Amino acid sequence: MLHPITYYRLARWFFLRRIPLLSRIIQRLNVLVFHCYIPYTVEIGEGFEVGYWGIGIVVHARVKIGRNVFVSHYVTIGGRTGRANPPTIKDNVYIAAGAKVLGDIVIGEGSVIGANAVVLHDVPPRTIVAGVPAKVIREDIDVREYTGWPKG
């Protein structure tokens, strides 16, 4: 099954069992095949999904991503720099195409990040942010109403 999340999970499995060479090889294959950089050191909860086979996704090596998070194509989360504190993404977050989440910030549970938004500050739970730099455009939302995710 060719999917970048499968490559990530396999590389993470080898990493947790202290087989670093295979982890690095699988991660490089993920970059070569899908142009998707999700390091095996990232902590990702179950239900993580990517759009369009993860093309152009870049995730910082120390990011923490919660459960049921959707990341669309060409999204950058924390970048590839050696910054000390990358972003943290809570559960049930939807990140639209081209968004950039940068800095030591927290994306609240049930939030939606709009397309091409540049998020530089914390995002409160259950909000929609959009723009450059991103600003709150709607509060107290149900993420399923704005994303098309199935109920339950």
N, CA, C and O atoms as a DFTB+ gen file, in Angstrom:
608 C
 N C O
     1  1       0.846      -1.167       0.000
     2  2       0.000       0.000       0.000
     3  2       0.893       1.232       0.000
     4  3       1.673       1.433       0.931
     5  1       0.786       2.045      -1.020
     6  2       1.601       3.240      -1.125
     7  2       0.870       4.439      -0.555
     8  3      -0.081       4.948      -1.149
     9  1       1.322       4.877       0.592
    10  2       0.739       6.041       1.245
    11  2       1.800       6.583       2.201
    12  3       2.460       5.798       2.882
    13  1       1.984       7.910       2.271
    14  2       3.052       8.447       3.122
    15  2       2.877       8.136       4.601
    16  3       3.869       8.056       5.326
    17  1       1.657       7.961       5.066
    18  2       1.447       7.639       6.474
    19  2       1.921       6.216       6.766
    20  3       2.441       5.940       7.847
    21  1       1.742       5.322       5.809
    22  2       2.254       3.964       5.976
    23  2       3.773       3.986       6.089
    24  3       4.342       3.279       6.920
    25  1       4.428       4.784       5.265
    26  2       5.884       4.911       5.340
    27  2       6.298       5.490       6.694
    28  3       7.241       5.007       7.322
    29  1       5.583       6.531       7.140
    30  2       5.898       7.135       8.438
    31  2       5.747       6.112       9.563
    32  3       6.642       5.969      10.396
    33  1       4.616       5.399       9.591
    34  2       4.361       4.424      10.667
    35  2       5.426       3.325      10.678
    36  3       5.868       2.896      11.743
    37  1       5.832       2.877       9.502
    38  2       6.869       1.844       9.417
    39  2       8.211       2.383       9.917
    40  3       8.900       1.718      10.690
    41  1       8.579       3.581       9.475
    42  2       9.830       4.187       9.944
    43  2       9.797       4.419      11.449
    44  3      10.798       4.197      12.130
    45  1       8.656       4.864      11.975
    46  2       8.491       5.088      13.418
    47  2       8.613       3.771      14.186
    48  3       9.207       3.732      15.263
    49  1       8.053       2.699      13.635
    50  2       8.142       1.382      14.272
    51  2       9.597       0.955      14.408
    52  3      10.017       0.501      15.472
    53  1      10.367       1.102      13.332
    54  2      11.795       0.763      13.402
    55  2      12.541       1.686      14.361
    56  3      13.417       1.231      15.097
    57  1      12.209       2.966      14.364
    58  2      12.857       3.926      15.256
    59  2      12.619       3.567      16.722
    60  3      13.549       3.611      17.527
    61  1      11.400       3.219      17.071
    62  2      11.087       2.861      18.457
    63  2      11.739       1.548      18.887
    64  3      11.896       1.296      20.081
    65  1      12.115       0.721      17.933
    66  2      12.814      -0.533      18.233
    67  2      14.317      -0.413      18.036
    68  3      15.034      -1.411      17.972
    69  1      14.777       0.825      17.940
    70  2      16.205       1.176      17.850
    71  2      16.906       0.527      16.648
    72  3      17.964      -0.089      16.769
    73  1      16.261       0.696      15.477
    74  2      16.865       0.283      14.207
    75  2      16.917       1.534      13.337
    76  3      16.113       1.677      12.416
    77  1      17.856       2.446      13.618
    78  2      17.851       3.759      12.967
    79  2      18.135       3.730      11.462
    80  3      17.610       4.568      10.729
    81  1      18.936       2.805      10.995
    82  2      19.273       2.778       9.569
    83  2      18.024       2.548       8.719
    84  3      17.806       3.259       7.738
    85  1      17.210       1.573       9.083
    86  2      15.983       1.320       8.323
    87  2      15.009       2.486       8.436
    88  3      14.302       2.805       7.480
    89  1      14.971       3.124       9.612
    90  2      14.106       4.301       9.773
    91  2      14.488       5.398       8.797
    92  3      13.624       5.977       8.139
    93  1      15.773       5.685       8.701
    94  2      16.237       6.742       7.791
    95  2      15.988       6.383       6.335
    96  3      15.613       7.244       5.539
    97  1      16.191       5.117       5.979
    98  2      15.968       4.686       4.594
    99  2      14.496       4.855       4.212
   100  3      14.186       5.357       3.131
   101  1      13.595       4.438       5.096
   102  2      12.161       4.537       4.805
   103  2      11.733       5.997       4.747
   104  3      10.908       6.368       3.912
   105  1      12.283       6.826       5.623
   106  2      11.951       8.257       5.588
   107  2      12.405       8.885       4.280
   108  3      11.673       9.678       3.687
   109  1      13.594       8.543       3.827
   110  2      14.082       9.077       2.545
   111  2      13.223       8.604       1.375
   112  3      12.973       9.363       0.439
   113  1      12.770       7.349       1.429
   114  2      11.859       6.855       0.391
   115  2      10.566       7.663       0.375
   116  3      10.035       7.972      -0.692
   117  1      10.063       8.003       1.556
   118  2       8.856       8.811       1.656
   119  2       9.055      10.169       0.978
   120  3       8.168      10.661       0.279
   121  1      10.211      10.758       1.190
   122  2      10.516      12.048       0.564
   123  2      10.654      11.886      -0.952
   124  3      10.152      12.713      -1.713
   125  1      11.321      10.841      -1.383
   126  2      11.518      10.633      -2.820
   127  2      10.221      10.300      -3.549
   128  3       9.973      10.825      -4.634
   129  1       9.403       9.449      -2.977
   130  2       8.192       8.987      -3.651
   131  2       7.074      10.026      -3.568
   132  3       6.411      10.300      -4.568
   133  1       6.858      10.610      -2.377
   134  2       5.702      11.480      -2.156
   135  2       6.051      12.956      -1.966
   136  3       5.146      13.788      -1.889
   137  1       7.310      13.296      -1.891
   138  2       7.731      14.671      -1.569
   139  2       7.084      15.110      -0.259
   140  3       6.611      16.238      -0.122
   141  1       7.078      14.191       0.690
   142  2       6.417      14.381       1.978
   143  2       7.448      14.133       3.081
   144  3       7.921      13.009       3.253
   145  1       7.793      15.191       3.830
   146  2       8.805      15.078       4.877
   147  2       8.126      15.019       6.244
   148  3       7.851      16.052       6.854
   149  1       7.860      13.806       6.718
   150  2       7.337      13.579       8.061
   151  2       8.352      12.699       8.767
   152  3       8.366      11.487       8.553
   153  1       9.211      13.284       9.612
   154  2      10.252      12.497      10.279
   155  2       9.668      11.450      11.221
   156  3       8.583      11.628      11.776
   157  1      10.396      10.374      11.389
   158  2       9.959       9.301      12.282
   159  2      10.024       9.705      13.753
   160  3       9.531       8.964      14.604
   161  1      10.610      10.844      14.079
   162  2      10.678      11.318      15.457
   163  2       9.425      12.079      15.888
   164  3       9.254      12.361      17.075
   165  1       8.558      12.411      14.953
   166  2       7.327      13.150      15.248
   167  2       6.347      12.229      15.979
   168  3       6.172      11.070      15.602
   169  1       5.707      12.762      17.038
   170  2       4.676      12.015      17.748
   171  2       3.324      12.357      17.141
   172  3       2.857      13.491      17.241
   173  1       2.693      11.359      16.505
   174  2       1.416      11.558      15.821
   175  2       0.387      10.596      16.393
   176  3       0.648       9.401      16.527
   177  1      -0.785      11.125      16.730
   178  2      -1.871      10.299      17.242
   179  2      -2.566       9.523      16.139
   180  3      -2.321       9.741      14.952
   181  1      -3.437       8.615      16.550
   182  2      -4.167       7.808      15.572
   183  2      -5.186       8.673      14.828
   184  3      -5.632       9.705      15.331
   185  1      -5.537       8.238      13.644
   186  2      -6.499       8.979      12.842
   187  2      -5.882      10.108      12.033
   188  3      -6.614      10.898      11.437
   189  1      -4.554      10.208      11.995
   190  2      -3.871      11.248      11.220
   191  2      -4.044      10.953       9.738
   192  3      -3.850       9.819       9.299
   193  1      -4.411      11.979       8.962
   194  2      -4.593      11.820       7.522
   195  2      -3.918      12.956       6.776
   196  3      -3.763      14.057       7.305
   197  1      -3.519      12.677       5.541
   198  2      -2.969      13.708       4.673
   199  2      -3.765      13.728       3.384
   200  3      -4.323      12.711       2.972
   201  1      -3.817      14.896       2.746
   202  2      -4.527      15.034       1.485
   203  2      -3.587      14.930       0.301
   204  3      -2.417      15.301       0.399
   205  1      -4.080      14.436      -0.798
   206  2      -3.319      14.321      -2.043
   207  2      -1.973      13.650      -1.839
   208  3      -0.947      14.154      -2.295
   209  1      -1.974      12.520      -1.157
   210  2      -0.788      11.705      -0.915
   211  2       0.324      12.465      -0.202
   212  3       1.490      12.081      -0.292
   213  1      -0.017      13.519       0.492
   214  2       0.969      14.227       1.307
   215  2       1.964      15.054       0.533
   216  3       3.010      15.407       1.078
   217  1       1.689      15.376      -0.699
   218  2       2.638      16.106      -1.538
   219  2       2.972      17.455      -0.912
   220  3       2.079      18.244      -0.602
   221  1       4.247      17.709      -0.733
   222  2       4.727      18.993      -0.266
   223  2       4.603      19.245       1.226
   224  3       4.845      20.366       1.673
   225  1       4.237      18.249       2.006
   226  2       4.103      18.439       3.454
   227  2       5.488      18.403       4.101
   228  3       6.293      17.513       3.827
   229  1       5.749      19.392       4.970
   230  2       7.004      19.452       5.725
   231  2       6.638      19.590       7.196
   232  3       5.899      20.498       7.575
   233  1       7.160      18.682       8.030
   234  2       6.872      18.683       9.457
   235  2       8.187      18.708      10.219
   236  3       9.108      17.956       9.902
   237  1       8.274      19.569      11.222
   238  2       9.453      19.656      12.084
   239  2       9.624      18.341      12.843
   240  3       8.641      17.658      13.129
   241  1      10.840      17.992      13.162
   242  2      11.149      16.702      13.782
   243  2      10.599      16.545      15.198
   244  3      10.454      15.414      15.662
   245  1      10.286      17.630      15.900
   246  2       9.817      17.523      17.288
   247  2       8.376      17.996      17.485
   248  3       7.972      18.291      18.609
   249  1       7.622      18.069      16.434
   250  2       6.217      18.472      16.522
   251  2       5.411      17.360      17.192
   252  3       5.708      16.176      17.033
   253  1       4.385      17.766      17.944
   254  2       3.443      16.804      18.519
   255  2       2.090      17.049      17.875
   256  3       1.559      18.159      17.906
   257  1       1.542      15.986      17.289
   258  2       0.272      16.077      16.576
   259  2      -0.719      15.131      17.242
   260  3      -0.413      13.960      17.465
   261  1      -1.911      15.644      17.560
   262  2      -2.933      14.869      18.257
   263  2      -3.672      13.894      17.354
   264  3      -3.249      13.612      16.233
   265  1      -4.785      13.387      17.868
   266  2      -5.595      12.412      17.151
   267  2      -6.529      13.105      16.163
   268  3      -6.935      14.250      16.363
   269  1      -6.855      12.386      15.097
   270  2      -7.824      12.836      14.086
   271  2      -7.477      14.205      13.500
   272  3      -8.318      15.103      13.447
   273  1      -6.260      14.344      13.073
   274  2      -5.805      15.583      12.442
   275  2      -5.688      15.346      10.946
   276  3      -5.144      14.332      10.508
   277  1      -6.209      16.297      10.161
   278  2      -6.083      16.232       8.709
   279  2      -5.152      17.347       8.258
   280  3      -5.333      18.507       8.625
   281  1      -4.150      16.982       7.453
   282  2      -3.202      17.948       6.906
   283  2      -3.263      17.847       5.389
   284  3      -2.989      16.790       4.820
   285  1      -3.617      18.927       4.747
   286  2      -3.720      18.949       3.300
   287  2      -2.326      19.101       2.663
   288  3      -1.318      19.149       3.367
   289  1      -2.286      19.175       1.351
   290  2      -1.014      19.240       0.629
   291  2      -0.343      20.615       0.779
   292  3      -1.006      21.626       1.012
   293  1       0.970      20.623       0.641
   294  2       1.820      21.821       0.709
   295  2       1.693      22.581       2.037
   296  3       1.731      23.811       2.057
   297  1       1.545      21.863       3.113
   298  2       1.471      22.447       4.456
   299  2       2.836      22.329       5.115
   300  3       3.512      21.309       4.985
   301  1       3.240      23.386       5.827
   302  2       4.477      23.368       6.605
   303  2       4.115      23.531       8.069
   304  3       3.423      24.475       8.450
   305  1       4.593      22.600       8.886
   306  2       4.352      22.653      10.330
   307  2       5.707      22.732      11.011
   308  3       6.398      21.724      11.159
   309  1       6.079      23.923      11.421
   310  2       7.335      24.107      12.132
   311  2       8.564      24.218      11.259
   312  3       9.608      24.653      11.743
   313  1       8.489      23.854      10.026
   314  2       9.632      23.934       9.120
   315  2      10.692      22.888       9.410
   316  3      10.455      21.950      10.171
   317  1      11.850      23.046       8.812
   318  2      12.937      22.089       8.994
   319  2      14.115      22.698       9.740
   320  3      15.198      22.113       9.770
   321  1      13.918      23.858      10.338
   322  2      15.003      24.486      11.089
   323  2      15.174      23.797      12.434
   324  3      14.342      22.977      12.823
   325  1      16.228      24.118      13.133
   326  2      16.506      23.513      14.422
   327  2      15.926      24.275      15.586
   328  3      16.480      24.214      16.683
   329  1      14.826      24.997      15.396
   330  2      14.216      25.764      16.481
   331  2      13.953      24.870      17.679
   332  3      13.610      23.696      17.540
   333  1      14.121      25.449      18.856
   334  2      13.993      24.685      20.094
   335  2      12.571      24.195      20.339
   336  3      12.389      23.063      20.786
   337  1      11.566      25.008      20.063
   338  2      10.190      24.650      20.392
   339  2       9.278      24.745      19.176
   340  3       8.851      25.840      18.812
   341  1       8.977      23.630      18.551
   342  2       8.069      23.642      17.400
   343  2       6.608      23.680      17.851
   344  3       6.337      23.603      19.050
   345  1       5.671      23.797      16.922
   346  2       4.251      23.857      17.268
   347  2       3.721      22.541      17.861
   348  3       4.307      21.474      17.681
   349  1       2.605      22.657      18.566
   350  2       1.859      21.505      19.056
   351  2       0.451      21.614      18.480
   352  3      -0.175      22.673      18.538
   353  1      -0.036      20.515      17.927
   354  2      -1.359      20.493      17.323
   355  2      -2.217      19.519      18.119
   356  3      -1.884      18.340      18.242
   357  1      -3.313      20.017      18.653
   358  2      -4.215      19.200      19.471
   359  2      -5.111      18.329      18.583
   360  3      -4.916      18.276      17.368
   361  1      -6.084      17.653      19.181
   362  2      -6.963      16.712      18.488
   363  2      -7.982      17.421      17.591
   364  3      -8.343      18.576      17.821
   365  1      -8.434      16.694      16.560
   366  2      -9.525      17.115      15.667
   367  2      -9.262      18.458      14.994
   368  3     -10.128      19.333      14.987
   369  1      -8.084      18.621      14.436
   370  2      -7.714      19.866      13.753
   371  2      -7.653      19.599      12.248
   372  3      -7.181      18.553      11.802
   373  1      -8.139      20.565      11.488
   374  2      -8.101      20.495      10.026
   375  2      -7.198      21.619       9.530
   376  3      -7.437      22.790       9.826
   377  1      -6.149      21.258       8.768
   378  2      -5.224      22.253       8.230
   379  2      -5.336      22.212       6.709
   380  3      -5.002      21.207       6.081
   381  1      -5.806      23.308       6.125
   382  2      -6.074      23.365       4.690
   383  2      -4.785      23.571       3.883
   384  3      -3.716      23.814       4.443
   385  1      -4.912      23.468       2.583
   386  2      -3.784      23.493       1.653
   387  2      -2.951      24.765       1.768
   388  3      -3.486      25.869       1.867
   389  1      -1.644      24.589       1.754
   390  2      -0.719      25.700       1.710
   391  2      -0.496      26.433       3.019
   392  3       0.247      27.414       3.042
   393  1      -1.106      25.997       4.102
   394  2      -0.971      26.692       5.385
   395  2       0.427      26.507       5.965
   396  3       1.087      25.494       5.731
   397  1       0.863      27.510       6.726
   398  2       2.154      27.462       7.423
   399  2       1.885      27.680       8.908
   400  3       1.281      28.681       9.292
   401  1       2.328      26.753       9.731
   402  2       2.178      26.852      11.186
   403  2       3.592      26.944      11.739
   404  3       4.327      25.957      11.742
   405  1       3.975      28.135      12.208
   406  2       5.366      28.402      12.550
   407  2       5.511      28.917      13.974
   408  3       4.673      29.679      14.456
   409  1       6.566      28.500      14.636
   410  2       6.877      29.018      15.961
   411  2       6.411      28.111      17.085
   412  3       5.834      27.048      16.854
   413  1       6.673      28.553      18.303
   414  2       6.319      27.824      19.516
   415  2       4.868      28.151      19.869
   416  3       4.605      28.963      20.757
   417  1       3.930      27.514      19.169
   418  2       2.511      27.822      19.353
   419  2       1.717      26.539      19.559
   420  3       2.221      25.436      19.346
   421  1       0.471      26.706      19.976
   422  2      -0.448      25.588      20.171
   423  2      -1.693      25.839      19.326
   424  3      -2.300      26.908      19.391
   425  1      -2.059      24.844      18.541
   426  2      -3.284      24.896      17.764
   427  2      -4.342      24.154      18.583
   428  3      -4.219      22.950      18.809
   429  1      -5.373      24.862      19.025
   430  2      -6.384      24.311      19.910
   431  2      -7.226      23.225      19.281
   432  3      -7.334      23.123      18.059
   433  1      -7.820      22.417      20.136
   434  2      -8.643      21.293      19.711
   435  2      -9.856      21.774      18.914
   436  3     -10.509      22.753      19.276
   437  1     -10.142      21.060      17.817
   438  2     -11.316      21.359      17.005
   439  2     -11.206      22.606      16.161
   440  3     -12.226      23.195      15.804
   441  1      -9.995      23.028      15.830
   442  2      -9.789      24.255      15.046
   443  2      -9.632      23.953      13.566
   444  3      -9.345      22.822      13.173
   445  1      -9.825      24.978      12.757
   446  2      -9.629      24.892      11.312
   447  2      -8.649      25.983      10.919
   448  3      -8.840      27.149      11.264
   449  1      -7.598      25.606      10.195
   450  2      -6.617      26.552       9.669
   451  2      -6.932      26.714       8.186
   452  3      -6.909      25.737       7.439
   453  1      -7.223      27.929       7.758
   454  2      -7.622      28.195       6.382
   455  2      -6.489      28.009       5.386
   456  3      -5.317      27.962       5.761
   457  1      -6.848      27.905       4.125
   458  2      -5.880      27.721       3.053
   459  2      -4.916      28.904       2.989
   460  3      -5.333      30.059       3.074
   461  1      -3.653      28.612       2.843
   462  2      -2.567      29.581       2.716
   463  2      -2.411      30.503       3.919
   464  3      -1.772      31.549       3.804
   465  1      -2.970      30.147       5.054
   466  2      -2.827      30.947       6.273
   467  2      -1.402      30.790       6.809
   468  3      -0.785      29.735       6.662
   469  1      -0.899      31.841       7.424
   470  2       0.401      31.792       8.095
   471  2       0.131      32.016       9.579
   472  3      -0.129      33.140      10.007
   473  1       0.193      30.948      10.354
   474  2      -0.160      30.987      11.769
   475  2       1.105      31.236      12.587
   476  3       2.034      30.429      12.577
   477  1       1.126      32.366      13.296
   478  2       2.291      32.751      14.094
   479  2       1.980      32.854      15.586
   480  3       2.888      33.035      16.397
   481  1       0.691      32.739      15.953
   482  2       0.274      32.848      17.352
   483  2      -0.635      31.681      17.704
   484  3      -1.172      31.013      16.820
   485  1      -0.806      31.439      19.003
   486  2      -1.684      30.368      19.460
   487  2      -3.083      30.517      18.874
   488  3      -3.582      31.626      18.681
   489  1      -3.700      29.374      18.596
   490  2      -5.065      29.343      18.073
   491  2      -5.960      28.760      19.164
   492  3      -5.731      27.633      19.602
   493  1      -6.977      29.504      19.614
   494  2      -7.872      28.983      20.647
   495  2      -8.654      27.765      20.142
   496  3      -8.819      27.597      18.933
   497  1      -9.133      26.921      21.051
   498  2      -9.936      25.766      20.630
   499  2     -11.205      26.199      19.902
   500  3     -11.793      27.239      20.199
   501  1     -11.611      25.367      18.937
   502  2     -12.868      25.530      18.204
   503  2     -12.985      26.871      17.492
   504  3     -14.006      27.552      17.588
   505  1     -11.921      27.243      16.773
   506  2     -11.952      28.487      16.001
   507  2     -11.476      28.235      14.572
   508  3     -10.850      27.219      14.270
   509  1     -11.791      29.188      13.710
   510  2     -11.267      29.181      12.350
   511  2     -10.322      30.371      12.236
   512  3     -10.666      31.489      12.617
   513  1      -9.128      30.117      11.706
   514  2      -8.192      31.207      11.453
   515  2      -7.836      31.206       9.971
   516  3      -7.790      30.158       9.327
   517  1      -7.585      32.406       9.441
   518  2      -7.228      32.544       8.034
   519  2      -6.461      33.844       7.857
   520  3      -6.533      34.740       8.697
   521  1      -5.730      33.937       6.759
   522  2      -5.032      35.163       6.417
   523  2      -3.551      35.104       6.690
   524  3      -3.022      34.122       7.212
   525  1      -2.888      36.207       6.314
   526  2      -1.446      36.349       6.510
   527  2      -1.207      37.664       7.215
   528  3      -1.408      38.709       6.596
   529  1      -0.797      37.683       8.453
   530  2      -0.763      36.562       9.394
   531  2      -2.183      36.153       9.780
   532  3      -3.123      36.937       9.653
   533  1      -2.322      34.931      10.247
   534  2      -3.649      34.373      10.527
   535  2      -4.334      35.099      11.676
   536  3      -3.725      35.422      12.696
   537  1      -5.634      35.343      11.469
   538  2      -6.471      35.973      12.488
   539  2      -7.719      35.112      12.671
   540  3      -8.146      34.415      11.751
   541  1      -8.287      35.170      13.852
   542  2      -9.513      34.431      14.130
   543  2     -10.653      35.057      13.339
   544  3     -10.901      36.258      13.452
   545  1     -11.345      34.256      12.542
   546  2     -12.471      34.782      11.758
   547  2     -13.806      34.216      12.240
   548  3     -14.862      34.759      11.915
   549  1     -13.764      33.137      13.007
   550  2     -14.994      32.586      13.560
   551  2     -14.642      31.779      14.812
   552  3     -13.638      31.066      14.838
   553  1     -15.475      31.898      15.847
   554  2     -15.236      31.211      17.112
   555  2     -16.378      30.260      17.432
   556  3     -17.463      30.354      16.859
   557  1     -16.115      29.338      18.361
   558  2     -17.106      28.397      18.866
   559  2     -17.777      27.631      17.719
   560  3     -18.995      27.679      17.547
   561  1     -16.952      26.927      16.945
   562  2     -17.444      26.193      15.779
   563  2     -17.458      24.696      16.048
   564  3     -16.845      24.217      17.003
   565  1     -18.159      23.971      15.203
   566  2     -18.074      22.516      15.152
   567  2     -17.239      22.202      13.913
   568  3     -17.655      22.476      12.788
   569  1     -16.063      21.626      14.130
   570  2     -15.118      21.412      13.034
   571  2     -15.731      20.578      11.913
   572  3     -15.349      20.747      10.755
   573  1     -16.658      19.693      12.215
   574  2     -17.255      18.838      11.199
   575  2     -18.158      19.613      10.232
   576  3     -18.327      19.209       9.082
   577  1     -18.732      20.714      10.695
   578  2     -19.571      21.522       9.820
   579  2     -18.757      22.245       8.744
   580  3     -19.267      22.512       7.656
   581  1     -17.512      22.557       9.039
   582  2     -16.684      23.352       8.124
   583  2     -15.702      22.529       7.302
   584  3     -15.037      23.067       6.416
   585  1     -15.602      21.244       7.579
   586  2     -14.588      20.444       6.879
   587  2     -15.158      19.331       6.026
   588  3     -14.467      18.833       5.137
   589  1     -16.386      18.926       6.263
   590  2     -16.935      17.809       5.516
   591  2     -16.583      16.466       6.110
   592  3     -16.878      15.436       5.504
   593  1     -15.951      16.442       7.298
   594  2     -15.672      15.159       7.964
   595  2     -16.975      14.505       8.325
   596  3     -17.935      15.199       8.661
   597  1     -17.045      13.191       8.268
   598  2     -18.281      12.507       8.669
   599  2     -18.526      12.625      10.170
   600  3     -17.580      12.715      10.953
   601  1     -19.781      12.626      10.565
   602  2     -20.130      12.692      11.985
   603  2     -19.651      11.432      12.690
   604  3     -19.592      10.355      12.096
   605  1     -19.307      11.584      13.976
   606  2     -18.912      10.436      14.794
   607  2     -17.521      10.103      14.650
   608  3     -17.044       9.157      15.278
